[in-house]
Amino acid sequence: MFARALLIASLLWPVLLAAAWWSEESGHALWLGRGVYTTCGRICHQKPERSFHTAGVQWPVCGRCAGLYLAAPFGAAAALAVTRRRVPSRAWFLAAALPTAATLVMEFLFGMPMTSLARALAALPLGAAVTWFMMAAIRSEPARSSKLTSA
């Protein structure tokens, strides 16, 4: 049940982000657009120079967050497709985080400018891995609790 809810949420969030952009661009349902942009402002810096712009309207999240959110449904779906319910290793998760970490190191330690596209592409593996891990943890939980009760 929780696994399906996470899959649905991971699918709906990018749609909601697109709907917010549409709201701002078209001037329709402004309550939706402003609500999503405000909510996103709590979790993302929304710096214009680090965000995508379409038709002159800034996306509700920066490029890196966009990559994370756009990859999330793929990680959730892949985790559901795998019959194994074991949580993947930490090494696998760290490998997925390396591209994002590399962009952060290049930006902050070496002053190399990164485009929003580079940030988004680097975040794709991490976005998929996070939801994969969450799905795997949710799906393995009943097995753990049944082992505890039978002991």
C-alpha positions in Angstrom: 0.0 0.0 0.0 2.7 2.5 1.0 4.8 1.4 -2.1 1.9 2.3 -4.4 1.4 5.6 -2.7 5.1 6.5 -3.1 4.9 5.5 -6.8 1.9 7.7 -7.3 3.4 10.6 -5.4 6.6 10.3 -7.4 4.6 10.4 -10.6 2.3 13.3 -9.5 5.0 15.6 -8.2 6.6 16.4 -11.6 3.1 16.8 -13.0 2.3 19.3 -10.3 5.5 21.2 -11.0 4.5 21.4 -14.7 1.0 22.5 -13.7 2.5 25.2 -11.5 4.7 26.4 -14.4 1.6 26.4 -16.7 -0.4 28.3 -14.2 2.3 31.0 -14.0 2.8 31.1 -17.8 -0.9 31.2 -18.7 -2.3 33.2 -15.8 -4.9 30.5 -15.0 -5.4 28.8 -11.7 -2.9 31.2 -10.1 -3.6 29.8 -6.6 -2.1 26.5 -7.8 1.0 28.0 -9.3 1.7 30.3 -6.4 1.0 27.5 -3.9 3.5 25.2 -5.6 6.1 27.8 -6.1 5.8 28.8 -2.4 6.0 25.2 -1.3 9.0 24.6 -3.6 10.7 27.6 -2.1 10.8 25.8 1.2 12.8 23.0 -0.2 14.7 24.6 -3.1 16.7 27.9 -3.4 15.0 28.6 -6.8 17.9 30.8 -7.9 17.0 32.1 -11.4 20.5 31.5 -12.7 20.3 27.8 -11.6 16.8 27.1 -12.9 15.3 26.2 -16.2 13.1 28.8 -17.9 10.5 27.9 -20.5 8.6 30.6 -22.4 10.2 33.1 -20.1 8.9 31.6 -16.9 11.2 30.1 -14.3 10.5 26.5 -13.2 9.3 26.0 -9.6 12.6 24.2 -8.7 16.3 24.6 -9.8 17.9 22.3 -12.3 19.3 19.9 -9.7 15.9 19.5 -8.0 14.3 19.1 -11.4 16.6 16.2 -12.2 15.9 14.5 -8.8 12.2 14.8 -9.2 12.1 13.8 -12.9 14.1 10.6 -12.1 12.1 9.6 -9.0 9.2 7.8 -10.9 11.8 5.7 -12.8 13.4 4.6 -9.5 10.1 3.8 -7.9 8.9 1.8 -10.9 12.2 -0.1 -11.2 12.0 -1.0 -7.6 8.5 -2.3 -8.0 9.5 -4.3 -11.1 12.3 -6.1 -9.2 11.0 -9.1 -7.3 13.7 -9.0 -4.7 12.6 -7.1 -1.6 16.1 -6.5 -0.2 17.3 -2.9 0.2 20.3 -2.3 -2.2 23.7 -1.7 -0.8 25.0 1.6 0.4 27.8 1.4 -2.2 25.2 1.4 -4.9 23.5 4.5 -3.4 26.9 6.3 -3.1 27.7 5.5 -6.7 24.4 7.1 -7.8 25.3 10.2 -5.7 28.7 10.6 -7.3 27.6 12.7 -10.3 25.8 15.2 -8.1 28.7 15.3 -5.6 31.1 15.9 -8.5 29.1 18.9 -9.7 29.0 20.3 -6.2 32.8 19.9 -5.8 33.5 21.4 -9.2 31.2 24.4 -8.5 32.2 25.2 -4.9 35.8 24.1 -4.6 37.0 24.8 -8.1 34.7 27.6 -9.2 33.7 25.8 -12.4 30.3 27.1 -13.7 27.7 24.5 -14.2 24.6 24.8 -16.4 21.1 23.9 -15.1 21.2 21.0 -17.6 24.5 19.7 -16.2 23.1 19.8 -12.7 19.8 18.1 -13.7 21.6 15.3 -15.6 24.0 14.7 -12.7 21.0 14.5 -10.3 19.1 11.9 -12.4 20.9 8.8 -10.9 20.5 10.1 -7.4 16.8 10.9 -7.9 16.1 7.3 -9.1 18.3 5.8 -6.4 16.5 7.7 -3.6 13.1 6.4 -4.6 14.5 3.0 -5.3 15.8 2.8 -1.8 12.6 4.2 -0.3 10.5 1.6 -2.2 12.8 -1.2 -1.3 12.7 -0.2 2.4 8.9 0.0 2.3 8.5 -3.3 0.6 11.0 -5.1 2.9 9.3 -3.8 6.1 6.5 -6.4 6.4 9.1 -9.2 6.1 11.1 -7.6 8.9 8.1 -7.1 11.2 6.8 -10.7 10.6 10.2 -12.0 11.6 10.1 -10.0 14.8 6.7 -11.2 15.8 7.5 -14.8 15.0 10.6 -14.8 17.1 
